[in-house]
Every structure is written in structure tokens, then in C-alpha cells.
Amino acid sequence: MSRFIVAGIGTEIGKTVASAVLVEALEADYWKPIQSGALDDSDTETVRGLISNTTSHFHTEAYRLTEPLSPHAAAELDGVRIELANIRLPDTQNHLVVELAGGLMVPLNDRDLNIDWVAQSGLPIVLISRNYLGSINHTLLSIEACRSRNIPMVGIIFNGPTVPATEEFILNYSRLPCLGRIGQESVITKEVVKKYAGQLTEPLLTRLQ
């Protein structure tokens, strides 16, 4: 079964919506290792509410932090220290979608970043990009960071309004495939997620084989 990590090029990129689409596309399990803030309305619960299949299982976070801050800062306020050794992949026989808390270079403690745990996990990355001024830079920096650590990459999903010139440059320069696009939707519902999941299933499975 396929396991991969969903990472974004920054904040408010749409990782959680993209994760829901990927979970639905594969009827996969979902796991967010670290939840910072919104414990009563977590990303796990958001994804759970957006999928239609009955196969997916939602695994408990390794760390649940009370404040909506960078994990290292939220953990300090809660009097805990995030340790990479404590972030262990859940045991499942199903596909697994793992959503990072923030971007690849987000700190988990005074020494380790998200990308350090990604490299330790051995899982490939599905990168979520969103078109805005500066997104080419942020996307390519994220790709270079992964490549510098020999982290495999499945491909890119573009979320939000389409800007063909931006997307074409990113894909040509990075030589990564576009797995799909999630358009700008006024509201995200189960039906919307199911629509995009249907478009992503085939290219995703092809790349994950």
C-alpha cells in the first residue's frame, strides 16, 4: 500500500483540502502527526467531514498542542518537547496520507525541522502549490530542500486559481509531474472533494506504483 506526505509551500496553501481529496481518491487512512491549536475542530476532523468513503481510518496525532502557533512554540507553551522519535507512523494495511503541520522548514524544536522528520520517515512528498506573487520561488525552494536531502517527490498539486505561465515554469524547471489541480471553490463540500478525487486517482496511482 502507498504511503506519502502532503506538504505545502507555505501557510494557507490548502494542504488539508488537498489531503481530503487524496484520502478520498485512494480511500486511504489519514494522519496528521502534529496538531497546533483548534483541538475541537482539528484538521483530522475537517478531513473526516469531507470524505464520502467508509474505508478510511483517522489516526490519532502524536502531539496535540493547544495554541495555533509553530509547533516548537506551541509545544514550549504546553511544557512539552517534540521529539522525532515519538512521531511514529501508524500501523495500517491501507494507503496512508500524512499531512504536515506547516511547511517543510517549520521548526519542531530548537534543532529539528519538519523536513528532518520527513527524511527520517522515508516517505515521498506530494507538494501542494498555490498561485500568488512569490509562489514560484516558494515552490522551487521546497523542491530543492527535498532534493538536497534525497527525499523522493511524487508530484505537484496546484490549488486555487490557475496561472498557466507560473505552473508551466514550475513544472518545466522542476521536471515534476502535475498530479492535478483543485480549482477555486466558493465552498468545499463532500461533493467537491469527491469530484476532484475522481480526477486524481489515476495519475496518483500511476506515480505511486
N, C-alpha and C positions, 0 to 999 in steps of 0.2 A: 504494500500500500504506500501511496505517496505522502510525504510529509514536507512541508515548506513553511517559510516565514514570510509574512506580509510586512513590508517596511515602507514608510513614506519618505518623501524628500524633505518634509518639514511638518509643521503643525497645520491642522485643519485642511489636510490633503484629501481626506475621505477614506482612510485606511479601514475604518470599521464598516462602512457601507461596502467597500470592495471585499472585505473579509466575508461579509454576509453573502455576497454574490458567489464567491469562491466556495464557501461552505455549501451553498445550495447547488452549485454546479456539480460538485463531487459527492453530495450527501455526506460530507466529511464531518469529523469532530472539530471542535473549536477550543482553542486555549489561549488566553491572554496571561502571560506569566506574572505581570505586574499591573495592578490597577491603582492609579493615584487619584483619589477623590471620587465623588459620585458613587459611593458604595451601594446606595439604594437604587441607583439607576446606571449600573455599570455597562461597559461595552459588551460584556458577556450577555447581559440581559437584552441589550439592544439587538445583538445578532440573533439571539433566541427568538425575539419577537418578529424578525424579518424573514425567517425561513419557513418553508411550507412542508419540507420532508419530515418524516418521523424517525429517520435513521440516526441523524446527527446527535452526538452527545457533547455536553458542555462541561469541561473540566475545571476544577477549582483553581483559582490563581495561587501562585506560590507566595505572593505578597499582596496584601490588601492594605493600602495606605490611605489615611483619612483626608489628606489635603491634596487639592488639584495642582500639584507642583511637579517639577522634575523629580524623578524617583529618588535621587540622592538626597534632595532637600526634604521631600515628604517623609522619607524614612528617618532622617535625623529628628524631625519634629515628633515623630511617633516613638522615638527612642529605640529604633532597630537599625541594623546594618544589613544591607542587601549583600548576600554572598553568592557568587556564581555557582558554587557547589550545591546550593539549595534550590536552584532553578533547574529541576529535572523534568525532562519530557514525560508527559503522562503515558501510561501503558494502555495502548489501544490496538486493535486489529483493523481499525478503519483508517481511511485517509485522515490526515491531521493538518488543519490550518492554524498557524501560530501568529498572533498579532502582537507586534512590538508595542511597548509604551513609549511613543515618541519616535524620533528619528534614530538613525544608526549611531550617531555620535553623542547621544544623550547619556549623561553620567548616571551610573547606578550606585556608585560610592566614590570615595576620594581617589580611586585608582582605576576602576573598571568602567567601560562604556557598554552600551547595548551591543555594539559590534563585536566586542570581546566575547560576549556570551554567544552571539550568532556563530562566530568562528569555532567556539568550543562545541557547539551543538552539532556541527557538521551538516546542517540543513541548508538547502538552497534558498535564494531570495526571490520573491515576486515583488518588484518595485512599483509603488503607486506614485505617479506623477500627476501634477495638475498645472494647467497653463496659467501663468501670471508672469509679470516682468521679473526676471531673475530665475525662472524655473529651469531654463537650460543649464545655467550654472549649477543650481542645486541638484539637478538630476545627474549631471555628469560627475559632480563631486561624489555623490552617493555611489555611483557605479565604480569610480576609481578607488574609493575606500574599500569596497568589497573585493575588487580585483587585487589590490595591494596585499590583501590577507588571504588570497586564494579561495574566497567564498564564491561558490557557483551561483549563477543567476539564471532563473527560468525565463524571465522576460519582463516587459513593462506593461502596465495597465494605465491608460490615461483616463483621468476622472474629471468631469466638468466640461466647460466649453471647449470645443475643438479649435486649435490654431494649427492649420496644416504645416506652415513653414517651420514652426517650432518643433512639432512632432517629427517631421521628416528629418530635420537636422539631428535631433537626439538619436533617432533610430539608425541613421546612416553613420554617424560618428561612433556610436557605441557598438554597432553591429549586433544589437539585441533585438529579438522579435517583439512586435506588439501583440500581446495576447488578446487585447480587446480594448474597447472604450466604453466608459459609463458616462452617459450624457448628463447635462444639467437638468435635473428634475425638480419640479416645484415641491414635491413631497415624495419621500421614499416609503413605499409600501411593500408588502409581500409580493404583490403582483409585479411591481417594478423590478424587485430583486430577481424574481423568477424569470422575467423577460431577459435580463442581462445574463443570468446564469445559463440559459439555453444557448446564448451566443458564445459563451466562454468554454463550455465543456469540452468540445472537440479540440480546439487549439491547446488547451491546458493539458489534456491527457496526452496529446501528441508530444508535447515538450517534456512531460514528466516520465515518459516511457524509458 
